[in-house]
Amino acid sequence: MIGAVYLVTEAEAGLPVMDQALAAARGGAWAVQLRDKHAPDAAFAAQAQVLQAMLRPLGVTFFVNDRVEIACAIGADGLHIGQGDGDPVRIRERIGPGMILGLSVEEEAHLAALRPGVVDYLGVGPLRATASKPDHAAPIGFDGLRRIVAAAPCPVVAIGGVHAGDLAAVKAAGAAGVAVVSAITRAPNAEAATRALLREWEDA
C-alpha cells in the first residue's frame, strides 16, 4: 500500500498545485496529498474533487489533509491527520474501514496513544527544519526516525525537510517511503525531480 515517494502539495509554490500533482504522478509518485491550511472549505473541496478525478485514472492515491468531512464527502482514497485534528479512533469510525488513514507523529511519546489497527501509516518528522511548514515541531533527525520506526505499529513515511540525497539514510532507518514537498514543488522540473527521488530510493 505504501510506496516510495509521496507528494504533499504546496499552495505557496510558484508551480500551481494541479501541475505539482500531475508532474509527481507522471514521475511515479504513488500518492498525492492536498494540503492548504488557508483555503476556505468550499475552495478546498472543489480543488480536491478535480485532483481526485485527475489522479485516479493514473493509479495515484489521493489524500486529503486534515479536513475529515471533505474527505468523506468526496470519497477520497485517504485522509492524513495531525496530532491536533481529533481522536484517530473517532475519525476512523467516521471515515469507515475503506479509507486509508495516516497520522503525523513528531516524537516517540505520540506512539503510546495509538490503538492497533486504527491508522494505516505514520508520517514521522520533521526530519529537519523546513520552510514549507513554519510551525513544525522540533526536528527528529535520522536517529529519531530510526527510534520511532522501531517502535511503530505500522509503516512509517519520513516527512519534513527531506532532500535528494537523504533517501538512503531514510531507507536504512526502516521507513517505507518519504513524503516530500519542496523537493518536488520547487524543483526546476517537478516530474524529473520525482523520477530522481524514485531512482535514489531504488538504488539505496
Residue frames as qw, qx, qy, qz and C-alpha x, y, z in Angstrom:
[[0.000, 0.885, 0.466, 0.000, 0.00, 0.00, 0.00],
 [0.221, -0.904, 0.120, 0.347, 2.82, 2.43, 0.88],
 [0.771, 0.537, 0.042, 0.339, 5.13, 3.44, -1.94],
 [0.671, -0.055, -0.117, 0.730, 8.49, 5.17, -2.01],
 [0.160, -0.002, 0.017, 0.987, 7.59, 8.78, -2.87],
 [0.068, -0.729, -0.678, 0.073, 4.52, 10.71, -1.73],
 [0.190, 0.347, 0.087, 0.914, 3.90, 14.35, -2.70],
 [0.126, -0.703, -0.548, 0.435, 2.36, 16.85, -0.29],
 [0.326, 0.703, 0.326, 0.541, 1.22, 19.84, -2.32],
 [0.356, -0.385, -0.221, 0.822, 2.33, 23.39, -1.53],
 [0.223, 0.856, 0.467, 0.007, -0.09, 26.21, -2.24],
 [0.149, -0.914, 0.108, 0.361, 2.66, 28.82, -1.90],
 [0.588, -0.173, 0.556, 0.561, 4.97, 27.33, -4.51],
 [0.181, 0.470, -0.313, -0.805, 5.31, 29.03, -7.89],
 [0.195, -0.003, -0.884, -0.426, 4.13, 25.89, -9.67],
 [0.630, -0.207, -0.031, -0.748, 0.30, 25.58, -9.47],
 [0.572, -0.233, 0.708, -0.343, -1.00, 22.75, -7.30],
 [0.882, 0.351, 0.186, -0.253, -2.59, 20.92, -10.26],
 [0.595, 0.678, -0.428, 0.057, 0.73, 20.99, -12.10],
 [0.208, -0.553, 0.749, -0.298, 2.57, 19.79, -8.99],
 [0.753, -0.028, 0.567, -0.334, 0.23, 16.82, -8.70],
 [0.848, 0.509, 0.008, -0.149, 0.34, 15.90, -12.37],
 [0.354, 0.721, -0.582, 0.125, 4.13, 16.16, -12.52],
 [0.367, -0.419, 0.769, -0.314, 4.51, 13.96, -9.43],
 [0.847, 0.176, 0.402, -0.300, 2.05, 11.41, -10.84],
 [0.754, 0.627, -0.190, -0.046, 3.87, 11.26, -14.16],
 [0.165, 0.697, -0.658, 0.231, 7.16, 10.97, -12.32],
 [0.615, 0.018, -0.787, 0.048, 5.98, 7.89, -10.42],
 [0.209, -0.244, 0.574, -0.754, 4.75, 9.14, -7.05],
 [0.182, -0.261, -0.948, -0.030, 2.36, 6.64, -5.50],
 [0.173, -0.743, -0.623, 0.175, 0.28, 9.30, -3.72],
 [0.133, 0.406, 0.030, 0.904, -0.55, 12.99, -3.65],
 [0.260, -0.597, -0.640, 0.407, -1.87, 14.78, -0.58],
 [0.060, 0.716, 0.238, 0.654, -3.70, 18.08, -0.95],
 [0.470, -0.511, -0.434, 0.574, -2.60, 20.38, 1.86],
 [0.110, 0.507, 0.125, 0.846, -3.70, 24.00, 2.11],
 [0.278, -0.353, -0.671, 0.589, -4.17, 25.36, 5.63],
 [0.037, 0.321, 0.150, -0.934, -5.67, 28.65, 4.47],
 [0.219, -0.130, -0.645, -0.721, -8.15, 27.75, 1.71],
 [0.591, -0.053, 0.285, -0.753, -11.86, 28.01, 2.62],
 [0.567, 0.016, 0.812, -0.135, -13.64, 24.67, 2.76],
 [0.690, 0.610, 0.280, -0.271, -15.60, 25.25, -0.45],
 [0.386, 0.797, -0.434, -0.167, -12.49, 26.11, -2.46],
 [0.241, -0.454, 0.857, -0.042, -10.54, 23.23, -0.92],
 [0.668, 0.193, 0.684, -0.220, -13.33, 20.75, -1.69],
 [0.653, 0.714, 0.026, -0.252, -13.60, 21.92, -5.29],
 [0.220, 0.731, -0.640, -0.084, -9.86, 21.56, -5.82],
 [0.438, -0.265, 0.845, -0.154, -9.87, 18.16, -4.11],
 [0.760, 0.391, 0.452, -0.255, -12.57, 16.86, -6.45],
 [0.565, 0.771, -0.248, -0.158, -10.64, 17.98, -9.53],
 [0.026, -0.635, 0.771, -0.041, -7.39, 16.48, -8.26],
 [0.602, -0.071, 0.767, -0.212, -9.02, 13.18, -7.39],
 [0.767, 0.548, 0.249, -0.223, -10.66, 12.92, -10.81],
 [0.413, 0.796, -0.435, -0.079, -7.30, 13.64, -12.45],
 [0.120, -0.577, 0.796, -0.136, -5.23, 11.24, -10.36],
 [0.763, -0.045, 0.569, -0.304, -7.42, 8.16, -10.11],
 [0.860, 0.497, -0.003, -0.112, -7.11, 7.17, -13.81],
 [0.374, 0.719, -0.554, 0.192, -3.34, 7.42, -13.34],
 [0.839, -0.168, -0.499, 0.137, -3.43, 4.95, -10.46],
 [0.263, 0.321, -0.449, 0.791, -2.25, 7.55, -7.93],
 [0.382, -0.561, -0.694, 0.241, -3.71, 7.51, -4.42],
 [0.005, 0.608, 0.066, 0.791, -5.29, 10.82, -3.42],
 [0.431, -0.399, -0.631, 0.508, -5.19, 12.07, 0.17],
 [0.155, -0.847, -0.168, -0.480, -6.96, 14.97, 1.84],
 [0.396, 0.139, -0.547, 0.724, -5.03, 16.70, 4.61],
 [0.013, 0.031, 0.536, -0.844, -6.87, 17.34, 7.91],
 [0.468, 0.053, 0.018, -0.882, -10.38, 18.01, 6.57],
 [0.277, 0.046, 0.948, -0.151, -12.32, 14.94, 7.60],
 [0.513, 0.535, 0.496, -0.452, -15.73, 15.97, 6.30],
 [0.438, 0.683, -0.337, -0.478, -14.37, 16.90, 2.87],
 [0.004, 0.337, -0.930, -0.148, -12.54, 13.57, 2.62],
 [0.358, 0.258, 0.861, -0.251, -15.82, 11.79, 3.38],
 [0.471, 0.645, 0.223, -0.559, -17.90, 13.98, 1.07],
 [0.462, 0.654, -0.445, -0.400, -15.74, 13.35, -1.99],
 [0.993, -0.009, 0.109, -0.035, -14.85, 9.75, -1.15],
 [0.152, 0.815, -0.559, 0.006, -11.12, 10.42, -1.03],
 [0.810, 0.175, -0.551, 0.102, -8.75, 7.47, -1.16],
 [0.641, -0.182, -0.507, 0.546, -7.10, 8.63, 2.04],
 [0.257, -0.920, -0.078, -0.287, -7.04, 11.16, 4.85],
 [0.616, 0.119, -0.441, 0.641, -3.98, 12.42, 6.71],
 [0.407, -0.860, -0.203, -0.231, -4.44, 13.98, 10.14],
 [0.281, 0.536, -0.509, 0.612, -2.18, 15.68, 12.66],
 [0.325, -0.138, -0.782, 0.514, -1.92, 15.36, 16.42],
 [0.126, 0.220, 0.379, -0.890, -4.38, 18.22, 16.90],
 [0.368, 0.007, -0.511, -0.777, -7.05, 17.06, 14.48],
 [0.781, -0.209, 0.029, -0.588, -9.03, 14.84, 16.81],
 [0.649, -0.290, 0.687, -0.149, -9.14, 11.31, 18.17],
 [0.203, 0.336, -0.791, -0.468, -7.95, 8.87, 15.47],
 [0.148, 0.198, 0.961, -0.124, -10.39, 6.23, 16.74],
 [0.342, 0.634, 0.471, -0.510, -13.38, 8.51, 16.22],
 [0.284, 0.622, -0.382, -0.622, -12.03, 9.69, 12.89],
 [0.017, 0.138, -0.954, -0.266, -11.66, 6.07, 11.77],
 [0.253, 0.434, 0.816, -0.287, -15.27, 5.46, 12.77],
 [0.324, 0.703, 0.127, -0.620, -16.32, 8.50, 10.73],
 [0.282, 0.581, -0.553, -0.527, -14.41, 7.62, 7.56],
 [0.955, 0.120, 0.055, -0.265, -15.02, 3.88, 7.68],
 [0.780, -0.346, 0.464, 0.239, -12.63, 0.99, 7.10],
 [0.766, 0.473, 0.326, 0.287, -12.05, 1.55, 3.39],
 [0.230, 0.939, -0.109, 0.230, -10.27, 4.91, 3.52],
 [0.722, 0.120, -0.350, 0.585, -6.53, 4.97, 4.20],
 [0.354, -0.924, -0.080, -0.121, -5.75, 6.91, 7.38],
 [0.651, 0.270, -0.317, 0.634, -2.38, 8.47, 8.09],
 [0.471, -0.861, -0.183, 0.049, -1.30, 10.22, 11.28],
 [0.331, 0.739, -0.359, 0.464, 1.53, 12.67, 11.90],
 [0.814, -0.515, -0.160, 0.218, 3.91, 11.66, 14.69],
 [0.214, 0.886, -0.240, 0.335, 6.53, 14.10, 15.93],
 [0.110, -0.581, 0.712, -0.379, 8.02, 12.23, 18.88],
 [0.326, 0.038, -0.944, 0.039, 8.17, 8.77, 20.37],
 [0.185, 0.142, 0.676, -0.699, 5.68, 9.70, 23.10],
 [0.563, 0.215, -0.130, -0.787, 2.93, 10.00, 20.47],
 [0.468, 0.121, -0.840, -0.246, 3.13, 6.25, 19.84],
 [0.019, 0.036, 0.863, -0.503, 1.80, 5.44, 23.29],
 [0.458, 0.292, 0.342, -0.767, -1.68, 6.69, 22.43],
 [0.456, 0.267, -0.609, -0.592, -2.02, 4.62, 19.26],
 [0.762, 0.000, 0.542, -0.355, -4.52, 1.79, 19.15],
 [0.317, -0.155, 0.839, 0.414, -3.66, -1.13, 16.86],
 [0.280, 0.403, 0.819, 0.298, -5.42, -1.17, 13.51],
 [0.120, 0.823, 0.369, -0.415, -6.73, 2.41, 13.64],
 [0.225, 0.843, -0.272, -0.406, -4.20, 4.14, 11.38],
 [0.929, 0.350, 0.089, 0.076, -2.57, 2.64, 8.31],
 [0.697, 0.293, -0.133, 0.641, 0.69, 4.57, 8.32],
 [0.383, -0.802, -0.161, 0.428, 2.54, 7.26, 10.25],
 [0.449, 0.769, -0.033, 0.454, 4.02, 10.43, 8.78],
 [0.718, -0.556, -0.144, 0.393, 7.06, 10.87, 11.01],
 [0.493, 0.343, 0.018, 0.799, 9.01, 14.09, 11.29],
 [0.544, 0.815, -0.193, -0.062, 10.07, 16.68, 10.63],
 [0.903, 0.074, -0.080, 0.416, 13.36, 15.09, 9.71],
 [0.437, -0.103, -0.084, 0.889, 14.90, 18.56, 9.68],
 [0.113, 0.597, 0.261, -0.750, 13.69, 22.17, 9.73],
 [0.315, 0.362, 0.697, 0.533, 11.55, 23.07, 6.72],
 [0.074, 0.152, 0.004, -0.986, 10.21, 26.35, 5.38],
 [0.329, -0.229, -0.680, -0.614, 7.13, 24.68, 3.90],
 [0.581, -0.619, -0.512, -0.135, 5.65, 24.31, 7.41],
 [0.154, 0.619, -0.353, 0.684, 6.94, 27.14, 9.60],
 [0.580, -0.518, 0.291, -0.558, 5.11, 25.94, 12.74],
 [0.833, 0.089, -0.545, -0.031, 6.67, 22.47, 12.66],
 [0.795, -0.603, 0.054, 0.015, 7.81, 20.60, 15.76],
 [0.272, -0.749, 0.573, 0.193, 11.47, 20.16, 16.65],
 [0.662, 0.467, -0.542, -0.224, 13.34, 18.15, 14.00],
 [0.909, -0.323, 0.229, -0.129, 13.91, 14.50, 14.93],
 [0.030, 0.673, -0.713, -0.196, 16.88, 13.74, 12.66],
 [0.661, 0.222, -0.676, -0.238, 17.76, 10.30, 11.39],
 [0.162, 0.106, -0.881, 0.432, 18.33, 8.89, 14.88],
 [0.427, 0.133, 0.463, -0.766, 14.86, 9.96, 15.97],
 [0.703, 0.267, -0.331, -0.570, 13.37, 8.50, 12.81],
 [0.471, 0.218, -0.854, 0.029, 15.12, 5.20, 13.48],
 [0.070, -0.001, 0.801, -0.595, 13.78, 5.00, 17.03],
 [0.568, 0.221, 0.235, -0.757, 10.21, 5.78, 16.02],
 [0.660, 0.285, -0.562, -0.408, 10.29, 3.29, 13.14],
 [0.295, 0.168, -0.914, 0.222, 11.49, 0.58, 15.53],
 [0.142, 0.165, 0.742, -0.634, 8.60, 1.23, 17.90],
 [0.464, 0.184, -0.133, -0.856, 5.85, 1.98, 15.35],
 [0.587, 0.130, 0.760, -0.247, 2.93, -0.44, 14.93],
 [0.662, 0.647, 0.376, -0.032, 2.52, 0.33, 11.22],
 [0.670, 0.333, 0.186, 0.637, 4.58, 1.58, 8.24],
 [0.250, -0.769, -0.087, 0.582, 6.35, 4.92, 8.55],
 [0.520, 0.680, 0.220, 0.467, 6.79, 7.63, 5.94],
 [0.471, -0.373, -0.128, 0.789, 9.50, 10.20, 6.71],
 [0.187, 0.833, 0.377, 0.359, 8.49, 13.82, 6.19],
 [0.281, -0.949, -0.058, 0.130, 9.78, 17.32, 6.79],
 [0.065, -0.866, 0.446, 0.217, 12.83, 18.77, 5.09],
 [0.824, -0.010, 0.526, 0.211, 13.56, 15.58, 3.13],
 [0.215, 0.782, -0.364, -0.458, 16.05, 16.34, 0.38],
 [0.870, 0.424, -0.250, 0.030, 17.55, 14.49, -2.53],
 [0.359, 0.523, -0.653, 0.413, 20.48, 12.64, -1.02],
 [0.431, -0.361, 0.557, -0.611, 18.56, 11.66, 2.13],
 [0.852, 0.002, -0.172, -0.494, 16.75, 8.63, 0.84],
 [0.666, 0.208, -0.695, 0.176, 19.43, 6.03, 1.52],
 [0.064, 0.182, -0.681, 0.706, 19.58, 7.09, 5.18],
 [0.615, -0.066, 0.160, -0.769, 15.77, 7.18, 5.42],
 [0.853, 0.106, -0.426, -0.282, 15.53, 3.69, 3.94],
 [0.494, 0.228, -0.739, 0.397, 18.28, 2.43, 6.23],
 [0.229, -0.193, 0.526, -0.796, 16.27, 3.75, 9.19],
 [0.142, 0.222, 0.958, -0.117, 13.46, 1.39, 8.18],
 [0.391, 0.446, 0.195, -0.781, 10.97, 3.84, 6.73],
 [0.614, 0.386, 0.684, 0.073, 8.63, 2.62, 3.99],
 [0.423, 0.621, 0.372, 0.545, 9.00, 5.81, 1.99],
 [0.244, -0.230, -0.160, 0.929, 9.24, 9.59, 2.03],
 [0.156, 0.853, 0.497, 0.017, 6.69, 12.38, 1.83],
 [0.445, -0.105, 0.120, 0.881, 8.16, 15.43, 0.14],
 [0.177, 0.878, 0.332, -0.297, 7.09, 18.99, -0.51],
 [0.119, 0.897, -0.221, -0.364, 9.67, 21.44, -1.81],
 [0.421, -0.334, 0.751, 0.383, 11.97, 18.74, -3.24],
 [0.359, 0.408, 0.763, 0.350, 9.26, 18.40, -5.91],
 [0.137, 0.874, 0.458, -0.091, 7.13, 21.55, -5.76],
 [0.047, -0.939, 0.158, 0.301, 10.10, 23.94, -6.03],
 [0.646, -0.165, 0.572, 0.478, 12.26, 21.87, -8.35],
 [0.128, 0.442, -0.399, -0.793, 13.04, 23.31, -11.80],
 [0.556, 0.066, -0.650, -0.513, 11.36, 20.22, -13.28],
 [0.618, -0.297, 0.467, -0.559, 8.94, 18.59, -10.84],
 [0.962, 0.155, -0.056, -0.219, 8.44, 15.43, -12.89],
 [0.652, 0.483, -0.508, 0.289, 12.18, 14.88, -13.29],
 [0.146, -0.517, 0.605, -0.587, 12.71, 15.53, -9.58],
 [0.834, -0.162, 0.276, -0.450, 10.14, 12.87, -8.71],
 [0.922, 0.308, -0.233, 0.005, 11.80, 10.36, -11.01],
 [0.363, 0.579, -0.580, 0.444, 15.19, 11.16, -9.50],
 [0.463, -0.430, 0.531, -0.565, 13.88, 10.57, -5.98],
 [0.952, 0.024, 0.106, -0.286, 12.44, 7.22, -7.02],
 [0.771, 0.455, -0.396, 0.203, 15.74, 6.17, -8.60],
 [0.028, 0.586, -0.601, 0.543, 17.57, 7.23, -5.47],
 [0.723, -0.281, 0.402, -0.487, 15.22, 5.12, -3.32],
 [0.969, 0.206, -0.050, -0.128, 15.56, 2.11, -5.58],
 [0.625, 0.540, -0.450, 0.339, 19.34, 2.40, -5.61],
 [0.305, -0.678, 0.459, -0.486, 19.62, 2.79, -1.84]]
